[in-house]
Amino acid sequence: MPVDLHRRIDAVWREESPRIIAALMRLVRNLDLAEELAQDTLVTALERWPEGGVPDNPGAWLMAAAKNRALDHLRRDAMLARKHAQIAQELDGVHDELHAAREAALDDDIGDDLLRLIFVACHPLLSRDAQVALTLRLLCGLTTDEIARAFLVPEATVAQRIVRAKRTLGEADVPFEVPRRDELPDRLSAVLGVVYLVFNEGYSATAGEDWMRPALCAEALRLGRLLVELAPKEAEAFGLLALMELQASRTAARTGPDGAPVLLPDQDRSRWDHAAIERGLEALARALRLAPAPGPYALQAAIAACHARAARAEDTDWARIVALYDALQAVAPSPVVALNRAVAVSMHRGPADGLAIVDALAGEPALRGYHLLPAVRGDLLQRLGRGAEARAEFVRAAGMTRNARERGLLLARAEAAAG
């Protein structure tokens, strides 16, 4: 198969597979079976498209093929016949059927296949990490490698979590049904975590030829907007939406004409999406009205708002950003938050203070293999005039990333530091 065709099919599948698995889950009510049928559909596409060409609407072709496979399976197992019998019995009691429909409508406020299945997969039988890992893998199309980067754990750990999660749900014979309205709040935190990580992967891709995956960002934003409608009194839902709107507002300015990354200080801020900024600031204000003591998403959104409000990079309120990172570290401590705080401190107080914080993080197990640690250290060393050391750090960071665009940026910075 030609390489370009294989890449195109892979790109289509990454974008369409979450919706396909979600649709199959509604039909077959079995997680493993839905995934198996989806993979069978991909195999069919790999067999047919090289000869007949990629369809004009490949997503619709895949969805139709997947549903046909599911229906074939139901027929083989005589499940369809049982469903027909059940429907016939229900039609004998029209009043009962209408009552049940009204009850279902009251309970299923979600109204979106993918979001509905994310809530289903975030089952309270599973740990928070297992809920998020399972959902990201099956329903959001992220690979175990991409999820591992998000959790800062080895890929094998994520794979084990997913296997155990599926086994736990299978052994408990959990019905994959939409949780009742009063059960949604218990799952909302995990669902927000899923949407957040999907957006992050879209904003900064783990691997591949592109620095960003805009389709993932757009899908996360779509889900975020649905979530605030579903949970209009949840401050963190609005905090997450604000964060995504504000970050996504920079999309057009984050790459040059050749697709190369453009870092925040060098971006043309006139290319930022000011409508998205307004939406983000409005969502942030709503989050703060609902919870004056902001949670992690609202605090990150407040940091993004500081950048959005600065007409020029040099106008950024770094003192405010440091204070916000202090608050974030208090409510959601993590080595990554500490690393980002070090950058803010370096901008506010100077690179030497930032470097002291970064050096103290060098022994953090979670940051072992995390390419942004040497990348930040290289930046601080360069600002301190220690070019040779900076070059070594940029080269080390370039060797740790699997994203081609980011690797090119880091190697260019290494060359500049050496010069």
Buried (B, 14 or more C-beta within 10 A) or exposed (E): EEEEBEEBBEBBBBBBBBBBBBBBBBBBBBBEBBBBBBBBBBEBBBEBBBEEEBBEEBBEBBBEBBBEBBBEBBEEEEBBEEEEEEEEEEEEEEEEBEEEEEEEEEBBEBEBBBBBBBBBBBBEEBBEBBBBBBBBBBBBBBBBEBBBBBBBBEBEBBBBBBEBBBEBBEEEEBEBEBBEEEEBEEBBBBBBBBBBBBBBBBBBBBBBEBBBBEBBBBBBBBBBBBBBEBBEEBBBBBBBBBBBBBBBBBBEBBBEEEEEBBEEEEBEBEBBBEEBBEBBBBBBEBBBEBBEEBBBBBBBBBBBBBBBBBEEBEEBBBEBBBBBBBBBBEEEEBBBBBBBBBBBBBBBEEBEEBBEBBEEBEEBEBBEEBBBBBBBBBBBBBBBEBBEBBBBBBBBBBEBBBBBBBBBBBBBBBEEBEE
